[in-house]
Structures are given as C-alpha cells and as structure tokens.
Amino acid sequence: MNMVFRWHAIASWTWDAQDDSCGICRMAFDGCCPDCKLPGDDCPLIWGACNHAFHLHCILKWVNSQTPQAHCPMCRREWQFKG
C-alpha cells in the first residue's frame, strides 16, 4: 500500500520590537533603512539598554552625530547598546 502525504508550510518572521518602525527614519522594521536597498542581514535591528530598537545604520549615524554623549532618540536616556 503506497501512501502519499503532502505538507505545505508557510512561515513568516517579524522582529521582536516594541514598535513597528524605526524611531529615527520611521521606516518599517520589516523593511530596511533608507541607506539599504533590501532588508536583511546588512541592516538588522539593534536594541539599546532602554529596550528601544532601531535599524543598525540609523542608530550608528545618530550615535556618531551626538557629542559628547549620545542619548536614545526616543527616551533621551544615555545610549548604550544592549549587551
């Protein structure tokens, strides 16, 4: 007796962030920052110690533009990358 089983799976992923979009560029997290052409590993989400998330490129630009100490653009706490 031959039996044929078929299984069709559909999967999706989303970032586990409090918000749906980057607080700096306002682009959706399931997309990419304005500097990137395609979403993916080149522009992951980065969390701060305050639990706010941003595109990698966006937060790096923000941190580098702040002197002398960078603060979270959302809550204004001193910016520290989540460990």
One Martini backbone bead per residue (centre of mass of N, CA, C, O) as a GRO file, in nm:
protein
   83
    1MET     BB    1   0.091   0.041   0.027
    2ASN     BB    2   0.055   0.363  -0.094
    3MET     BB    3   0.152   0.674   0.057
    4VAL     BB    4   0.067   1.024   0.032
    5PHE     BB    5   0.225   1.305   0.165
    6ARG     BB    6   0.128   1.647   0.220
    7TRP     BB    7   0.318   1.950   0.288
    8HIS     BB    8   0.228   2.293   0.363
    9ALA     BB    9   0.438   2.561   0.437
   10ILE     BB   10   0.416   2.866   0.630
   11ALA     BB   11   0.634   3.147   0.678
   12SER     BB   12   0.720   3.398   0.921
   13TRP     BB   13   0.870   3.718   1.010
   14THR     BB   14   0.963   3.914   1.301
   15TRP     BB   15   1.037   4.157   1.493
   16ASP     BB   16   1.108   4.198   1.850
   17ALA     BB   17   0.939   4.484   1.887
   18GLN     BB   18   0.760   4.747   2.014
   19ASP     BB   19   0.774   4.847   1.728
   20ASP     BB   20   0.728   4.893   1.363
   21SER     BB   21   0.936   5.139   1.371
   22CYS     BB   22   1.173   5.361   1.325
   23GLY     BB   23   1.260   5.645   1.524
   24ILE     BB   24   1.433   5.783   1.290
   25CYS     BB   25   1.314   5.700   0.982
   26ARG     BB   26   1.015   5.549   0.987
   27MET     BB   27   1.071   5.269   0.903
   28ALA     BB   28   1.010   4.958   0.867
   29PHE     BB   29   1.137   4.667   1.008
   30ASP     BB   30   1.055   4.478   0.750
   31GLY     BB   31   1.255   4.646   0.618
   32CYS     BB   32   1.455   4.932   0.558
   33CYS     BB   33   1.669   5.156   0.536
   34PRO     BB   34   1.751   5.424   0.330
   35ASP     BB   35   2.051   5.291   0.268
   36CYS     BB   36   1.891   5.043   0.170
   37LYS     BB   37   1.756   4.803  -0.060
   38LEU     BB   38   1.751   4.545   0.137
   39PRO     BB   39   1.646   4.338   0.350
   40GLY     BB   40   1.849   4.220   0.637
   41ASP     BB   41   2.172   4.161   0.752
   42ASP     BB   42   2.277   4.462   0.684
   43CYS     BB   43   1.997   4.566   0.864
   44PRO     BB   44   1.957   4.535   1.163
   45LEU     BB   45   1.849   4.525   1.472
   46ILE     BB   46   1.893   4.755   1.752
   47TRP     BB   47   1.944   4.753   2.095
   48GLY     BB   48   1.894   4.909   2.384
   49ALA     BB   49   1.894   4.931   2.725
   50CYS     BB   50   1.588   5.064   2.688
   51ASN     BB   51   1.447   4.884   2.440
   52HIS     BB   52   1.514   5.031   2.191
   53ALA     BB   53   1.470   5.020   1.835
   54PHE     BB   54   1.698   5.004   1.546
   55HIS     BB   55   1.858   5.058   1.288
   56LEU     BB   56   2.181   5.029   1.249
   57HIS     BB   57   2.240   5.280   1.068
   58CYS     BB   58   2.077   5.487   1.231
   59ILE     BB   59   2.221   5.463   1.513
   60LEU     BB   60   2.507   5.520   1.416
   61LYS     BB   61   2.453   5.806   1.316
   62TRP     BB   62   2.344   5.918   1.578
   63VAL     BB   63   2.585   5.862   1.765
   64ASN     BB   64   2.798   6.018   1.577
   65SER     BB   65   2.630   6.307   1.611
   66GLN     BB   66   2.687   6.295   1.913
   67THR     BB   67   2.770   6.538   2.171
   68PRO     BB   68   2.948   6.359   2.379
   69GLN     BB   69   2.665   6.211   2.440
   70ALA     BB   70   2.453   5.970   2.371
   71HIS     BB   71   2.100   5.945   2.302
   72CYS     BB   72   1.799   5.841   2.300
   73PRO     BB   73   1.551   5.934   2.069
   74MET     BB   74   1.304   5.850   2.266
   75CYS     BB   75   1.410   5.888   2.599
   76ARG     BB   76   1.711   6.022   2.658
   77ARG     BB   77   1.891   5.816   2.733
   78GLU     BB   78   2.171   5.683   2.766
   79TRP     BB   79   2.350   5.532   2.525
   80GLN     BB   80   2.324   5.169   2.505
   81PHE     BB   81   2.409   4.875   2.414
   82LYS     BB   82   2.283   4.579   2.418
   83GLY     BB   83   2.433   4.282   2.566
   0.00000   0.00000   0.00000
